[in-house]
Amino acid sequence: MDTRAKWLSLLLATALLAVAQAACAAEPPPADPDAKCLKCHSKKLKKMLGDGETMFLQINGEEFGQSVHSVIGCTGCHRDVAKSKHPSRAPVASRREYSLKHNQTCSQCHAAKQAEYQDSVHARMVAGGSDTAPLCSDCHSSHSIQARAAYEPVSGEPCSTCHQEIYQAYEQSVHGQARSKGNVIREAHVRAPICSDCHQAHQTTAVAASGYLRDTCLDCHDGAAVAHEQWLPNAGMHLTSVACAACHSPMAERRVDLQLYDNLEQAPVSQQSETGAPFEQQLNAIDPAGDGLDPVELWKLVRQGSRDGQPVDVTLRGRLEVTTGVDAHRIAPSTEAVRSCESCHQGGAEGFENVTVSISRPDGRKERFEADQKVLNSVVSVDSVGDFYLPGGTRIRLLDGLLLLALVGGLAVPVGHMALGRIIRRKKGKQ
Amino acid sequence: MTTIEMTRMEWTTTAMNQEHIQPRHERVYLHPLPVRIWHWLNALGFLVLIVTGFQIRYVDLMGLMSFETAVQLHNWVGLAVVANWFLWFIYYLFSERATNYHPDLNPKSFFQRYFLQAVYYGWGYFHGAERPHKVRPSDKFNPLQKLTYQFIMFISAPLTFLTGLMMWDVQRFQGLIDLAGGLRVVNTVHVVMFILFVMFVLVHVYMGFLGKKPSSHYKEMVTGYEEPHE
């Protein structure tokens, strides 16, 4: 190729490149849909709600950009927003109603978590009409959703938002202390639990109503059952009938809860549905004075459950537990746990001064009703409180009387016989 | 003439003629060695079980030992007494002396003799009357003793062992406990038996002094031979 041809080819290539560059520069860059939303929602928009409150519609674009949901953008969740219908003029009754409406949105991506949540005490409370039970956005926030790792530090968030007192108790506990000191207990490196380790993050259970929590304790303290067997008679029964916190939260106030249990259903008796007579009515009929169930009233309650025409076989399942959820979280180091048997196994022990009878609420939590402490010591309770007995602690008073009678009688026989002999001998002497 | 009057007359006559009764020189071997070993082991066991039983039940009133020690002692000694009961049972099962525990097949005669024995303790004993029951190796218990020991050994002791065993390991025996009507029923039976044992031991120890001499029955339970009735 001669020099002229080379120059022509170079000129042509340069021209083509220039045309191509011009063509590219003419095409506009792809639009950011979130930017479109934020164009309005970065401003102080607000909406008046049906309950008179104001809902602010301003979104912090920077925070949203840092959230894990920034990758799916606004329409990832707000799929119902159509350009033609937005902004919507539809009235919104309250913030709660708005949140409830959007609670299902999460399940579009997080179906498994949503299913767990639906089985939780929180969801059951929501279903029961609670205005305070948490929805997804109450724990995860609406637009500043963080990765799971962000919840790891001992911040208590989000649980402490509602359970502040409990969280403070946890902070002071052996678990909270270990967590705050870098997971160290007695110079051993352990992973001390945070809220979700015991209560689960989404399938949050009403722990006091089940044996779930005990099993959770034993999940980490896998040697505990065997360790208790080394020194504690009937260790298995103790682990079933005594809440872990009743001994391991030594400063806690304790009580005995007698839970009504349906033997046929193999489940705790629950509050009757709207069609049946509420449990409270049944209770009021048995205890019209409302001064707490006495032994006879408790017996009637258990018997009534068995005789109202339905095939039910009701018993009471007793359990020693701490009085408040706050106390349940004040777990002390094991060296400070209650180890003295006498703290329970004696007449007038503190734990037996408070007695409640409970049924299961639809949300899984317990509904408790006061009972007279005499129900633990009455001979009438032999049947109704048949499975809860502590030697010494809940002894039957009538048997104390019989024992005293036996002692007196046992001593009266020799004394009486000797006295009789003396009288006869004296009489014979006179003759 | 009523039975009581007849009995009184008979004993008065016996007492008056007592000096003519020939002393028995032949000593009767009443309590074979296995029975004596069983008896004294049982006595020791009962004593420990009663003391620890009181301690377990009345921690707020007694402080002989800790609750934990009392429970451990009660459990182990209880198991030893159960084993001891089986030794007694097996011995009598294969011994011709088992007749001591055989029930009287004539209830009318039995209760007449039962009544005579009771009257003896309340009247004849103080008048030096002869014992209405003639002790023999094959029939060493008077009707009062026989009924008491039958109840103790065949009803009271097994019931106490069974209920004690259930409470010793509640979870292992949960099925049996449910069958019995619950832990509280089981405990109530155990405590009622405990009450009976307490009364029995008190009366038993006193009755032991009602031999010819106060020490006679105690010596018999050591040597095995009936003490001479001079």
Interface residues (C-beta under 8 A of the other chain):
Chain A: W231 P233 N234 G236 M237 T240 T315 C341 E342 H345 Q346 G347 G348 V379 S381 V382 D383 V385 G386 D387 F388 Y389 P391 G392 R395 I396 L399 L402 L403 A406 L407 G409 G410 L411 V413 P414 H417 L420 G421 I424 R425 K428
Chain B: I56 R57 Y58 V59 D60 L61 S66 F67 E68 V71 Q72 N75 Y121 G122 W123 Y125 F126 H127 M167 W168 D169 V170 Q171 G181 G182 L183 R184 V185 N187 T188 V191 V192 F194 I195 L196 V198 M199 V201 L202 V203 Y206
